[in-house]
Amino acid sequence: MIKPIPSPAWPVWATLLTLMLGLGQARAQSPPAAAGPTTAVASAATAGVRERAATVKLVNGPVLARGPQGDRPLNSGDEVAASERVLTGKAASVSLVLRDGSTLMLGPDSTLDLKEFSFNPTTNEGNLVLSVVKGTLRMITGLIGKTRPESVRITTPTSTIGVLGTDFIVEVSEEVQP
């Protein structure tokens, strides 16, 4: 009888595979209707919130967003603003879709900072800077990465990644203190 060799990376890859399989359902959903610039500014001013950078599509386990107002749990359909930090629990994962169509999938025990995000849907121009503090990130680039890959940067505690392809995985094994 052949016994499989256990791999410490298996839970991470199994979680990412689950997110990828569920992603087909998430992408099949219609995105919310785009509001005009004056409507978006007026509603943001009324609600006292920043502009949406991403929408949470799939959540498995405890996932938090950390921003100026503190921590809040994330659920499917929630919005994440630029400059917020997304944290997944030990057995948790989350899939986010940015406004340009980029998909981010975070594995268990991961921390991701949305450092910068801007996107003009009329011209498809924008800027995206992410920081993977720890854990695992799979990214499928959207319109910014496809039309202007030099405008997408992913940093880790020890390196910066420039995007040349459209689908990649980054793993940071532990937090590094500066």
C-alpha positions in Angstrom: 0.0 0.0 0.0 1.3 3.4 -0.9 1.1 6.1 1.8 1.0 9.7 0.8 3.7 11.9 2.2 2.1 14.7 4.3 3.2 18.1 3.1 3.0 21.2 5.4 2.0 23.3 2.3 -1.0 21.0 1.5 -3.6 23.0 3.6 -2.5 26.2 1.9 -2.8 24.8 -1.6 -6.1 23.0 -0.8 -7.5 26.3 0.5 -6.3 28.2 -2.6 -7.7 25.5 -4.9 -11.1 25.8 -3.1 -11.1 29.5 -3.6 -10.1 29.1 -7.3 -13.0 26.6 -7.9 -15.5 29.0 -6.2 -14.1 31.9 -8.2 -16.0 30.8 -11.3 -19.2 31.4 -9.4 -17.9 34.8 -8.1 -16.9 36.1 -11.5 -20.2 35.0 -13.0 -22.0 37.4 -10.8 -22.8 40.8 -12.3 -20.7 43.7 -10.8 -22.7 46.5 -9.2 -23.8 49.2 -11.6 -21.1 51.9 -11.8 -22.2 55.2 -10.2 -21.3 58.5 -11.9 -18.5 60.5 -10.3 -20.8 63.0 -8.6 -23.0 60.1 -7.2 -19.9 58.3 -5.8 -18.5 61.5 -4.2 -21.9 62.4 -2.8 -22.6 58.9 -1.3 -19.0 58.7 0.1 -19.4 62.1 1.7 -22.8 61.1 3.2 -21.6 57.7 4.4 -18.2 59.0 5.7 -16.4 56.2 3.9 -13.5 56.0 1.5 -13.8 54.8 -2.1 -14.2 51.0 -2.6 -11.1 49.3 -3.9 -12.3 45.7 -3.7 -15.4 43.6 -3.1 -15.2 40.4 -1.0 -16.4 37.5 -3.0 -15.7 34.4 -0.9 -14.9 34.0 2.8 -13.9 30.8 4.6 -13.3 31.3 8.3 -12.5 34.4 10.3 -11.3 37.3 8.1 -10.8 40.9 9.2 -10.2 44.3 7.6 -8.2 46.7 9.7 -8.5 50.4 8.9 -8.7 53.8 10.7 -12.0 52.8 12.4 -10.4 49.6 13.8 -11.0 45.9 12.9 -14.2 44.6 11.3 -15.1 41.1 10.2 -15.4 40.6 6.4 -18.3 38.7 4.8 -19.1 38.1 1.1 -20.3 41.3 -0.5 -18.4 43.6 1.8 -16.3 46.4 0.4 -12.6 47.0 1.2 -11.0 50.4 0.8 -7.5 51.2 -0.4 -5.1 51.5 2.6 -6.9 48.8 4.6 -5.2 45.7 5.8 -6.8 42.2 5.3 -6.0 39.5 7.8 -7.0 35.8 7.6 -7.2 33.4 10.5 -5.3 30.2 11.0 -7.7 28.1 8.9 -9.3 31.0 6.9 -9.1 32.3 3.4 -10.7 35.1 1.3 -11.2 36.1 -2.3 -11.3 39.8 -3.3 -12.1 41.3 -6.7 -10.7 44.7 -7.3 -12.6 47.3 -9.3 -10.3 46.7 -12.3 -11.1 43.0 -12.2 -8.0 41.8 -10.5 -8.6 38.8 -8.2 -6.7 38.4 -5.0 -6.9 35.1 -3.0 -5.4 35.0 0.5 -4.6 31.7 2.2 -4.6 30.9 5.9 -2.8 33.1 8.4 -2.1 35.8 5.8 -1.8 39.6 6.1 -2.2 41.8 3.0 -1.9 45.6 2.9 -3.8 47.4 0.1 -1.2 50.2 -0.1 -2.5 52.1 -3.1 -5.3 51.6 -5.6 -6.7 53.9 -8.2 -8.6 53.0 -11.3 -10.3 54.9 -14.1 -12.8 52.6 -15.8 -13.1 55.0 -18.8 -9.4 54.9 -19.7 -8.5 51.6 -17.9 -5.6 53.4 -16.3 -4.7 53.1 -12.7 -2.1 52.1 -10.1 -2.0 49.1 -7.7 0.5 48.6 -4.9 0.0 45.6 -2.5 2.2 44.4 0.4 2.1 40.8 1.4 3.2 41.0 5.0 2.9 37.2 5.6 1.1 34.2 4.3 0.0 33.3 0.8 -1.4 35.4 -2.0 -2.6 34.3 -5.5 -3.3 37.1 -7.9 -4.9 37.1 -11.3 -4.3 40.6 -12.8 -7.2 42.7 -14.1 -7.2 45.6 -16.5 -4.4 47.6 -14.9 -2.0 44.6 -15.0 -3.0 43.7 -18.6 -2.8 47.2 -20.1 0.0 48.7 -18.0 1.8 46.0 -16.0 4.4 48.6 -14.8 1.6 50.1 -12.7 1.3 47.0 -10.6 3.7 46.3 -7.7 3.6 43.7 -5.0 6.0 44.0 -2.1 7.1 41.5 0.5 9.3 42.2 3.6 12.3 41.3 1.5 11.5 42.0 -2.2 9.4 43.8 -4.7 7.6 41.9 -7.5 6.9 43.5 -10.9 4.0 42.0 -12.8 4.8 40.5 -16.3 2.3 37.7 -16.3 -1.3 37.6 -15.4 -1.5 34.8 -12.8 1.0 34.2 -9.9 1.4 33.1 -6.3 3.5 34.7 -3.6 4.3 33.1 -0.2 5.9 34.9 2.7 6.8 32.5 5.5 6.9 34.9 8.4 6.6 38.5 9.4 9.9 40.4 9.2 10.2 43.4 11.5 12.1 46.4 10.0 
